[in-house]
Amino acid sequence: MNVISAAVWVLENNCMFVYTALIVCFSIFTVLHKKNMEQRFARSVQRKILRNYSGGKEREFPDDEGDDPDNLVPAIPEDTPHIPYKPLRRTDNEVIDRSREYYELMASRRTVRAFSPEPIPSGVLENIIKTAGTSPSGAHTEPWTYVVVENQEVKEAIRTIVEEEEELNYCKRMSRQWVTDLRPFATKPVKPYLSEAPALLLVFRQTYSWRSDGKKRMHYYSEISVAIAAGILLAAIQYCGLVALTSTPLNCNARLRQLLSRPSNERLELLLPVGRPHEDTKVPDIVRKPLDEIMVKI
Ligand SMILES: Cc1cc2nc3c(=O)[nH]c(=O)nc-3n(C[C@H](O)[C@H](O)[C@H](O)COP(=O)(O)O)c2cc1C
């Protein structure tokens, strides 16, 4: 009797036992994989919903390498509650008055290039930065770091770096037209305000960060998020009665990042001397575009 005949003989004579064993194995397999199958089903439904959201098209924004697309977890908790939001309701007249008052306040803001060395009262910079921190940001990524420098030695070191780079900017990195366009503002490579202003506020943009689970957190729209936050920062400075100089020091990112020990995911976007204006401060008598040039009503 060969092996196949022997197997057939065993099956024929023990069919009840073989069928029972097969049914038991199948039941155990089904129970063990039930949860797995349910999870797979839920994910396939989720994928279907996502596909429908994107009109059934392939995703244009690339997934991160190493990401399991079936196992993605949001950066903030999925079950973040949605709570009622009822800001104070103002009357129409209040809305009209406040819109005009705020316009008048902001219209009096000017970029100042000469500062009084008077110190800024304690707690003010903290409030200003807290205000900037209320800014909206892409997927609530809050891609900003504000470095406040009040230490005189560090201010001098920043000035040295900026002046060295500005010398090169003005004589070879910037176009002749650019340098010419700056002439009416009397900006020069020498920048005494960097050591004279009581505080320097450096705005860094985080291009990404790290989540608590160790995964890289993407910062979508970090440029516009930081730009909006910088606007809110400038408005807060204006509202409390201080002044600032909005500056974007060209080619200083690497050296200032190193001086201030900022990590490699941060990029310097703005350097703002902040304080009170020098008593002899003068500003260029510029004209702003009228409403009909900046607003299109449809
Ligand atoms: C993005 C940006 C970069 C700027 N960079 C400089 C700068 O490097 N140096 C400077 O003196 N002013 C700088 N300014 C200030 C502008 O020259 C100033 O805002 C403009 O002339 C209008 O004047 P106002 O701010 O008084 O309304 C900058 C402003 C912005 C918004």
The ligand as a Tripos MOL2 file, in Angstrom:
@<TRIPOS>MOLECULE
LIG
   31    33     1     0     0
SMALL
NO_CHARGES

@<TRIPOS>ATOM
      1 C1          9.1400   91.7480    4.7970 C.3       1 LIG1
      2 C2          9.7180   93.1010    5.1450 C.ar      1 LIG1
      3 C3         11.0760   93.2610    5.1900 C.ar      1 LIG1
      4 C4         11.6250   94.4900    5.5400 C.ar      1 LIG1
      5 N1         12.9740   94.6110    5.6380 N.ar      1 LIG1
      6 C5         13.4990   95.7700    6.0800 C.ar      1 LIG1
      7 C6         14.8940   95.8630    6.3120 C.ar      1 LIG1
      8 O1         15.6390   94.8870    6.1480 O.2       1 LIG1
      9 N2         15.3780   97.0390    6.7560 N.ar      1 LIG1
     10 C7         14.5660   98.1250    6.9820 C.ar      1 LIG1
     11 O2         15.0640   99.1640    7.3780 O.2       1 LIG1
     12 N3         13.2290   98.0500    6.7740 N.ar      1 LIG1
     13 C8         12.6780   96.8970    6.3410 C.ar      1 LIG1
     14 N4         11.3200   96.7840    6.1740 N.ar      1 LIG1
     15 C9         10.4660   97.9370    6.4800 C.3       1 LIG1
     16 C10         9.8820   98.5690    5.2260 C.3       1 LIG1
     17 O3         10.8510   99.3320    4.5730 O.3       1 LIG1
     18 C11         8.6880   99.4090    5.6260 C.3       1 LIG1
     19 O4          7.7000   98.5710    6.1840 O.3       1 LIG1
     20 C12         8.0780  100.1590    4.4560 C.3       1 LIG1
     21 O5          8.9790  101.1040    3.9770 O.3       1 LIG1
     22 C13         6.7500  100.8460    4.8330 C.3       1 LIG1
     23 O6          6.9680  101.7140    5.9220 O.3       1 LIG1
     24 P1          6.1050  101.6160    7.2700 P.3       1 LIG1
     25 O7          6.4040  100.2740    7.8480 O.co2     1 LIG1
     26 O8          6.5730  102.7520    8.1160 O.co2     1 LIG1
     27 O9          4.6540  101.6940    6.8850 O.co2     1 LIG1
     28 C14        10.7680   95.5800    5.8220 C.ar      1 LIG1
     29 C15         9.3880   95.3980    5.7950 C.ar      1 LIG1
     30 C16         8.8650   94.1710    5.4770 C.ar      1 LIG1
     31 C17         7.3690   93.9590    5.5010 C.3       1 LIG1
@<TRIPOS>BOND
     1     1     2 1
     2     2     3 ar
     3     2    30 ar
     4     3     4 ar
     5     4     5 ar
     6     4    28 ar
     7     5     6 ar
     8     6     7 ar
     9     6    13 1
    10     7     8 2
    11     7     9 ar
    12     9    10 ar
    13    10    11 2
    14    10    12 ar
    15    12    13 ar
    16    13    14 ar
    17    14    15 1
    18    14    28 ar
    19    15    16 1
    20    16    17 1
    21    16    18 1
    22    18    19 1
    23    18    20 1
    24    20    21 1
    25    20    22 1
    26    22    23 1
    27    23    24 1
    28    24    25 2
    29    24    26 1
    30    24    27 1
    31    28    29 ar
    32    29    30 ar
    33    30    31 1
@<TRIPOS>SUBSTRUCTURE
     1 LIG1         1 GROUP 0 **** ****
